[in-house]
Amino acid sequence: MATHVEQLTRSFGPRTVLHDIDLHIPDGQFTALLGHSGSGKSTLLRAIAGLDHEVTGSGSLEAPERVSVVFQDSRLLPWLRVLDNVILGAPGPDALERGRAALAEVGLAGREKAWPTQLSGGEAQRAALARSLVWKPELLLADEPFGALDALTRIKMHALTRELWERHRPSVLLVTHDVDEAIVLADRVLVLDNGRIGLDLTVDIPHPRSYRDPRLGEYRERLLAALGVVEV
């Protein structure tokens, strides 16, 4: 099922963060959302996730039934082992089996009984991805999930995320501050500016993509210009 937002508005007191947002994400599309800090990226993501019940507007918000959210912090509960974290709240009698399979998919087979404190930052985010997979999401919302990772770990997580998307094909909305990350991962990049979508850009380069690919330069320039950034 596609995700459809029509004329969505969100205000905090006198400040309006989102102004009559219209957005359509087709089923199975990998979309990235860029914008300056405070531009409303995470606010829009929370609204689509159904976590914000104070959005207004004359339109509508339609999202798939099965939605998973991955945050910058893995949000693993420290008093539960990794597998128990992954399957927490997951429905169905096969939740344990799905949890083990998801951990294997993200490279954490054998770490089921580990405590969250025994995981590295990258491993914790892998566990968070596994937790999202257990729900078999039709829509995956990711709020800067790689922002706290070091550069090498982030590149590995990019490859893993794209691989998982190609295998399961949920719709993805990735919130990020990183222009290169958006171009390398997503097939469509949106720029949120002054509460509205200022640019909607299709990235027409086959995968896998490399940061060194010279073809990314044109997309980078257009996105940076939309963000008001001039490269020196």
Residue frames relative to the residue before (quaternion, step in Angstrom):
aa qw qx qy qz dx dy dz
M 1.0000 0.0000 0.0000 0.0000 0.00 0.00 0.00
A 0.4417 -0.6907 0.5090 0.2622 3.55 -0.98 0.86
T 0.3671 -0.6838 0.5797 0.2482 3.53 -1.34 0.35
H 0.0199 -0.8222 0.5664 -0.0524 3.55 -0.75 1.06
V 0.0427 -0.7748 0.6304 -0.0191 3.53 -0.82 1.10
E 0.0057 -0.8073 0.5894 -0.0287 3.55 -0.86 0.97
Q 0.8653 -0.0898 0.0164 0.4929 3.53 -0.84 1.14
L 0.2414 0.7791 -0.5322 0.2268 3.56 0.85 1.04
T 0.0444 -0.7938 0.6063 -0.0175 3.56 -0.90 1.01
R 0.0052 -0.7846 0.6200 -0.0005 3.57 -1.06 0.77
S 0.0389 -0.7939 0.6066 -0.0161 3.53 -0.83 1.07
F 0.1742 -0.7279 0.6518 0.1222 3.52 -1.28 0.57
G 0.7848 -0.1260 0.0354 0.6058 3.54 -0.04 1.31
P 0.8181 -0.2119 0.1527 0.5124 3.61 -0.87 -0.90
R 0.6437 0.5430 -0.3164 0.4367 3.59 1.25 -0.29
T 0.1949 -0.7710 0.5989 0.0945 3.57 -0.72 1.10
V 0.2424 -0.8031 0.5350 0.1005 3.55 -0.58 1.22
L 0.7796 0.1606 -0.0774 0.6004 3.58 1.00 -0.83
H 0.1476 -0.8095 0.5669 0.0381 3.56 -0.80 1.09
D 0.8291 -0.2448 0.1635 0.4752 3.60 -0.48 1.18
I 0.0867 0.8345 -0.5340 0.1048 3.56 0.81 1.07
D 0.0746 -0.7458 0.6609 0.0376 3.55 -1.04 0.92
L 0.1507 0.7922 -0.5716 0.1517 3.57 -0.74 1.08
H 0.0375 -0.7752 0.6306 0.0068 3.53 -0.98 0.92
I 0.0625 -0.7778 0.6253 0.0088 3.59 -0.76 1.10
P 0.3452 -0.7623 0.5060 0.2090 3.61 -0.39 1.17
D 0.6512 -0.5104 0.3974 0.3968 3.54 -1.23 0.46
G 0.8453 0.1868 -0.1517 0.4770 3.58 -0.84 1.03
Q 0.5284 0.6415 -0.4197 0.3649 3.62 1.19 0.07
F 0.2913 -0.7213 0.6035 0.1753 3.58 -1.13 0.79
T 0.0115 0.8172 -0.5696 0.0875 3.55 -0.39 1.32
A 0.1711 -0.7613 0.6156 0.1104 3.57 -1.07 0.77
L 0.1998 -0.7726 0.5956 0.0921 3.55 -1.14 0.74
L 0.1087 -0.8005 0.5894 0.0081 3.55 -0.65 1.21
G 0.2602 0.7524 -0.5867 0.1483 3.55 -1.27 0.37
H 0.5999 -0.5595 0.4277 0.3796 3.54 -1.23 0.42
S 0.6439 -0.4841 0.4058 0.4317 3.57 -1.26 0.27
G 0.8035 0.2487 -0.2063 0.4999 3.55 -0.90 0.97
S 0.4875 0.6901 -0.4222 0.3283 3.59 1.27 0.06
G 0.6048 -0.5932 0.3516 0.3983 3.60 1.22 -0.24
K 0.3414 0.7698 -0.4869 0.2320 3.59 1.24 0.18
S 0.7199 0.4289 -0.2514 0.4843 3.56 0.75 -1.05
T 0.5903 0.5651 -0.3613 0.4491 3.58 1.14 -0.62
L 0.6591 0.4930 -0.3043 0.4796 3.58 0.95 -0.85
L 0.6417 0.5261 -0.3243 0.4542 3.58 0.96 -0.85
R 0.6667 0.4990 -0.3078 0.4601 3.59 0.90 -0.89
A 0.6285 0.5336 -0.3359 0.4555 3.57 1.04 -0.73
I 0.6671 0.4879 -0.3028 0.4745 3.57 0.92 -0.88
A 0.6590 0.5147 -0.3011 0.4584 3.58 1.09 -0.72
G 0.4697 -0.6794 0.4427 0.3491 3.57 1.23 -0.30
L 0.4917 0.6764 -0.4137 0.3601 3.57 1.26 0.38
D 0.7142 0.3561 -0.2254 0.5588 3.57 1.28 -0.17
H 0.1258 -0.8368 0.5319 0.0304 3.56 -0.41 1.23
E 0.6221 0.5528 -0.3422 0.4363 3.58 1.25 0.24
V 0.3749 0.6895 -0.5217 0.3345 3.57 1.18 0.47
T 0.1675 -0.7851 0.5914 0.0764 3.54 -1.14 0.65
G 0.3182 0.7416 -0.5592 0.1901 3.53 -1.29 -0.07
S 0.5298 -0.6526 0.4522 0.2983 3.52 -1.25 0.45
G 0.6376 0.5546 -0.3203 0.4281 3.56 1.27 -0.16
S 0.5186 -0.6295 0.4871 0.3122 3.54 -1.11 -0.74
L 0.2198 -0.7302 0.6285 0.1532 3.52 -1.38 0.23
E 0.0163 0.7974 -0.6005 0.0578 3.56 -0.61 1.17
A 0.0578 0.7895 -0.6057 0.0805 3.56 -0.80 1.05
P 0.6326 -0.5306 0.3876 0.4100 3.59 -1.18 0.42
E 0.6191 -0.5626 0.4003 0.3741 3.56 -1.23 0.40
R 0.7619 0.3179 -0.1795 0.5351 3.58 0.96 -0.88
V 0.0860 0.7954 -0.5852 0.1325 3.55 -0.35 1.33
S 0.0885 -0.7761 0.6226 0.0465 3.57 -0.98 0.90
V 0.1861 -0.7763 0.5953 0.0918 3.55 -1.16 0.70
V 0.0988 -0.7590 0.6417 0.0493 3.57 -1.01 0.91
F 0.2077 -0.8041 0.5508 0.0832 3.57 -0.74 1.09
Q 0.6819 -0.4550 0.3634 0.4426 3.57 -1.33 0.11
D 0.6960 0.3417 -0.2195 0.5922 3.55 1.11 -0.75
S 0.5159 -0.6761 0.4274 0.3066 3.59 -0.84 0.93
R 0.2111 -0.8295 0.4902 0.1643 3.59 1.26 -0.52
L 0.2719 0.7374 -0.5570 0.2685 3.55 0.95 0.92
L 0.4255 -0.6946 0.5180 0.2613 3.57 -0.96 0.84
P 0.4278 -0.7592 0.4240 0.2466 3.61 -0.51 1.15
W 0.6824 0.4874 -0.2957 0.4575 3.62 1.15 -0.44
L 0.6668 0.4281 -0.3111 0.5247 3.59 1.29 0.16
R 0.4846 -0.6399 0.5070 0.3140 3.56 -1.08 0.71
V 0.7334 -0.4729 0.2625 0.4118 3.55 -1.27 0.48
L 0.6835 0.4797 -0.3054 0.4577 3.60 0.77 -0.94
D 0.6520 0.5108 -0.3197 0.4601 3.59 0.97 -0.81
N 0.6088 0.5336 -0.3411 0.4778 3.58 1.12 -0.63
V 0.6766 0.5262 -0.2917 0.4245 3.54 0.89 -0.99
I 0.7764 0.3470 -0.1840 0.4929 3.60 0.94 -0.84
L 0.3511 0.7645 -0.4872 0.2343 3.59 1.27 0.05
G 0.8473 0.1124 -0.1169 0.5058 3.57 -0.69 1.12
A 0.4849 0.6802 -0.4370 0.3334 3.60 1.24 -0.15
P 0.3796 -0.7500 0.4945 0.2210 3.59 -0.82 0.95
G 0.6959 0.5120 -0.3458 0.3660 3.53 -1.34 0.25
P 0.5421 -0.6485 0.4352 0.3103 3.56 -1.09 0.71
D 0.6771 0.4808 -0.2866 0.4777 3.58 1.25 -0.34
A 0.2790 0.8017 -0.4961 0.1824 3.60 1.24 0.35
L 0.6396 0.5236 -0.3339 0.4531 3.61 0.96 -0.82
E 0.6583 0.5058 -0.3044 0.4670 3.56 0.93 -0.89
R 0.6623 0.4940 -0.3048 0.4737 3.58 0.95 -0.85
G 0.6352 0.5410 -0.3279 0.4431 3.57 1.03 -0.77
R 0.6597 0.4913 -0.3045 0.4804 3.59 0.93 -0.87
A 0.6520 0.5142 -0.3171 0.4582 3.58 0.97 -0.85
A 0.6560 0.5107 -0.3128 0.4594 3.58 0.98 -0.83
L 0.6412 0.5114 -0.3257 0.4703 3.59 0.98 -0.78
A 0.6292 0.5191 -0.3335 0.4728 3.58 1.04 -0.73
E 0.6423 0.5442 -0.3251 0.4309 3.59 0.98 -0.82
V 0.7453 0.3774 -0.2205 0.5034 3.57 1.05 -0.70
G 0.6068 -0.6140 0.3368 0.3760 3.57 1.24 0.31
L 0.5880 0.5794 -0.3700 0.4262 3.58 1.18 0.48
A 0.2432 0.7564 -0.5614 0.2316 3.58 1.06 0.63
G 0.7635 0.3182 -0.2619 0.4973 3.56 -0.89 0.96
R 0.6755 0.4656 -0.2989 0.4875 3.60 1.26 -0.16
E 0.2888 0.8084 -0.4796 0.1815 3.59 1.25 0.23
K 0.7660 0.3757 -0.1944 0.4841 3.59 0.96 -0.85
A 0.4400 0.6903 -0.4649 0.3373 3.58 1.25 0.13
W 0.4288 -0.6511 0.5536 0.2928 3.55 -1.27 0.47
P 0.6343 -0.5503 0.3715 0.3960 3.64 -1.05 0.59
T 0.6454 0.5342 -0.3282 0.4363 3.61 1.03 -0.71
Q 0.6412 0.5197 -0.3232 0.4629 3.59 1.25 -0.29
L 0.6098 0.5554 -0.3443 0.4486 3.57 1.29 -0.05
S 0.4575 -0.6259 0.5469 0.3161 3.55 -1.19 0.56
G 0.7001 -0.4520 0.3297 0.4437 3.59 -1.27 0.14
G 0.6663 0.4992 -0.2995 0.4661 3.56 0.97 -0.87
E 0.6501 0.5132 -0.3134 0.4646 3.57 1.00 -0.81
A 0.6307 0.5319 -0.3330 0.4564 3.57 1.03 -0.77
Q 0.6709 0.4723 -0.3071 0.4821 3.59 0.99 -0.76
R 0.5856 0.5436 -0.3704 0.4736 3.59 1.15 -0.53
A 0.6415 0.5124 -0.3182 0.4740 3.57 1.01 -0.81
A 0.6310 0.5250 -0.3294 0.4667 3.58 1.05 -0.74
L 0.6308 0.5107 -0.3269 0.4841 3.59 1.05 -0.74
A 0.6297 0.5299 -0.3295 0.4627 3.58 1.00 -0.85
R 0.6355 0.5334 -0.3261 0.4530 3.58 0.98 -0.85
S 0.6602 0.4967 -0.3156 0.4667 3.59 1.00 -0.75
L 0.6458 0.5419 -0.3196 0.4326 3.60 1.05 -0.75
V 0.5770 0.6158 -0.3729 0.3858 3.58 1.07 -0.73
W 0.6904 0.4821 -0.2711 0.4664 3.57 1.09 -0.70
K 0.3229 -0.7680 0.4878 0.2605 3.59 1.31 -0.07
P 0.0408 0.8728 -0.4860 0.0185 3.57 0.84 1.00
E 0.3607 -0.6751 0.5986 0.2363 3.50 -1.24 0.64
L 0.7666 0.1442 -0.0821 0.6203 3.56 1.27 -0.53
L 0.1117 -0.7786 0.6165 0.0349 3.56 -0.82 1.07
L 0.1221 -0.7834 0.6087 0.0310 3.55 -0.71 1.14
A 0.0438 -0.8200 0.5699 -0.0316 3.58 -0.62 1.14
D 0.1488 -0.8172 0.5557 0.0341 3.56 -0.51 1.25
E 0.7859 -0.3169 0.1385 0.5126 3.56 -0.01 1.38
P 0.1029 0.8603 -0.4961 0.0566 3.63 0.83 0.90
F 0.7264 0.4107 -0.2447 0.4938 3.61 1.20 -0.34
G 0.4132 0.7751 -0.4211 0.2263 3.58 1.29 -0.10
A 0.7356 0.4182 -0.2343 0.4786 3.59 1.07 -0.68
L 0.5761 0.6127 -0.3688 0.3958 3.59 1.27 -0.01
D 0.5381 -0.5934 0.4771 0.3616 3.56 -1.21 0.46
A 0.7197 -0.4989 0.2745 0.3971 3.56 -1.24 0.52
L 0.6893 0.4787 -0.2982 0.4548 3.62 0.83 -0.91
T 0.6528 0.5002 -0.3132 0.4750 3.57 0.96 -0.84
R 0.6284 0.5473 -0.3359 0.4391 3.57 1.02 -0.79
I 0.6466 0.5157 -0.3228 0.4601 3.60 0.94 -0.83
K 0.6467 0.5104 -0.3141 0.4718 3.59 1.01 -0.81
M 0.6562 0.5043 -0.3055 0.4708 3.57 1.02 -0.81
H 0.5851 0.5621 -0.3709 0.4519 3.58 1.10 -0.60
A 0.6778 0.4939 -0.2896 0.4613 3.55 0.85 -1.00
L 0.6571 0.5094 -0.3083 0.4623 3.58 0.96 -0.87
T 0.6580 0.5206 -0.3143 0.4440 3.59 0.89 -0.90
R 0.6705 0.4850 -0.3009 0.4740 3.56 0.92 -0.88
E 0.6300 0.5360 -0.3248 0.4586 3.58 1.03 -0.79
L 0.6636 0.4894 -0.3016 0.4786 3.58 0.95 -0.87
W 0.6320 0.5250 -0.3399 0.4577 3.59 1.00 -0.76
E 0.6723 0.4980 -0.3067 0.4538 3.59 0.89 -0.88
R 0.6627 0.5091 -0.3027 0.4583 3.58 1.12 -0.64
H 0.8056 0.2999 -0.1288 0.4944 3.58 0.90 -0.96
R 0.2064 -0.8512 0.4589 0.1492 3.59 1.26 -0.46
P 0.2291 0.7219 -0.6182 0.2103 3.60 0.60 1.04
S 0.5174 -0.5173 0.5253 0.4344 3.54 -1.27 0.01
V 0.1201 -0.7911 0.5972 0.0563 3.59 -1.06 0.75
L 0.0368 -0.7374 0.6726 0.0501 3.53 -1.14 0.78
L 0.0842 -0.8161 0.5713 -0.0215 3.55 -0.40 1.33
V 0.2020 -0.7550 0.6153 0.1032 3.56 -0.73 1.12
T 0.1442 0.7945 -0.5736 0.1379 3.57 -0.79 1.01
H 0.3785 -0.6776 0.5747 0.2593 3.55 -1.33 0.38
D 0.6379 0.5789 -0.2906 0.4164 3.57 1.27 -0.44
V 0.3677 -0.7557 0.5032 0.2011 3.58 -0.42 1.26
D 0.6745 0.4930 -0.3073 0.4555 3.60 0.86 -0.90
E 0.6151 0.5436 -0.3415 0.4577 3.58 1.02 -0.77
A 0.6521 0.5207 -0.3074 0.4573 3.57 0.94 -0.89
I 0.6909 0.4832 -0.2882 0.4541 3.59 0.88 -0.94
V 0.6762 0.5085 -0.2975 0.4424 3.58 0.93 -0.90
L 0.7600 0.4105 -0.2076 0.4591 3.58 0.94 -0.87
A 0.8046 0.3701 -0.1612 0.4356 3.56 0.71 -1.10
D 0.4049 -0.6886 0.5493 0.2453 3.52 -1.31 0.43
R 0.7548 0.1544 -0.1188 0.6263 3.54 1.36 -0.11
V 0.0901 -0.8018 0.5905 0.0175 3.57 -0.88 0.96
L 0.1542 -0.7767 0.6080 0.0575 3.55 -0.89 1.05
V 0.1816 -0.7523 0.6205 0.1268 3.56 -1.16 0.64
L 0.2190 -0.7713 0.5890 0.1011 3.54 -0.75 1.14
D 0.0685 0.8073 -0.5750 0.1139 3.55 -0.62 1.14
N 0.8429 -0.0432 -0.0169 0.5361 3.57 -0.73 1.12
G 0.7303 -0.4704 0.2348 0.4362 3.53 0.96 0.92
R 0.7123 0.3692 -0.2469 0.5434 3.56 1.29 0.16
I 0.5120 -0.6149 0.4884 0.3482 3.56 -1.20 0.41
G 0.1993 -0.8372 0.5053 0.0641 3.53 -0.32 1.33
L 0.7940 0.0726 -0.0355 0.6026 3.57 1.19 -0.50
D 0.0760 -0.7607 0.6445 0.0140 3.54 -1.04 0.90
L 0.0211 0.8551 -0.5068 0.1073 3.55 -0.07 1.38
T 0.2615 -0.7420 0.5991 0.1487 3.57 -0.88 1.00
V 0.2331 -0.7623 0.5905 0.1259 3.59 -0.85 1.00
D 0.0835 -0.8472 0.5245 -0.0157 3.54 -0.14 1.32
I 0.4121 0.6560 -0.5113 0.3719 3.56 0.58 1.24
P 0.4690 -0.6946 0.4548 0.3012 3.63 -0.75 0.96
H 0.3904 -0.6786 0.5711 0.2467 3.53 -1.29 0.52
P 0.5437 -0.1458 -0.8240 -0.0643 1.49 -2.30 1.09
R 0.3104 -0.7461 0.5657 0.1641 3.54 -1.17 0.69
S 0.2366 -0.7591 0.5924 0.1293 3.52 -1.20 0.62
Y 0.5696 -0.5900 0.4484 0.3555 3.55 -1.12 0.67
R 0.6696 0.5138 -0.2899 0.4512 3.59 1.16 -0.56
D 0.4662 0.6936 -0.4427 0.3249 3.60 1.24 -0.18
P 0.3996 -0.7453 0.4752 0.2429 3.63 -0.53 1.10
R 0.5761 0.6065 -0.3782 0.3965 3.59 1.18 -0.45
L 0.5875 0.5876 -0.3717 0.4140 3.57 1.21 -0.36
G 0.5156 0.6977 -0.3962 0.3007 3.57 1.20 -0.51
E 0.6650 0.5118 -0.3097 0.4472 3.58 0.90 -0.91
Y 0.6564 0.4985 -0.3098 0.4741 3.58 0.98 -0.86
R 0.6271 0.5458 -0.3312 0.4464 3.57 1.01 -0.85
E 0.6664 0.5119 -0.3034 0.4493 3.58 0.89 -0.94
R 0.6669 0.4998 -0.3100 0.4576 3.59 0.93 -0.85
L 0.6745 0.4890 -0.2990 0.4654 3.57 0.97 -0.83
L 0.6498 0.5028 -0.3217 0.4707 3.59 0.95 -0.82
A 0.6279 0.5269 -0.3360 0.4639 3.60 1.02 -0.75
A 0.6552 0.5057 -0.3089 0.4686 3.59 1.00 -0.83
L 0.6839 0.4548 -0.2696 0.5027 3.57 1.21 -0.55
G 0.4846 -0.6871 0.4162 0.3462 3.57 1.30 -0.06
V 0.5168 0.6266 -0.4123 0.4127 3.57 1.20 0.56
V 0.1564 -0.7768 0.6058 0.0711 3.56 -0.91 0.96
E 0.3527 -0.7420 0.5309 0.2078 3.59 -0.69 1.09
V 0.3092 -0.7494 0.5599 0.1715 3.56 -1.00 0.86
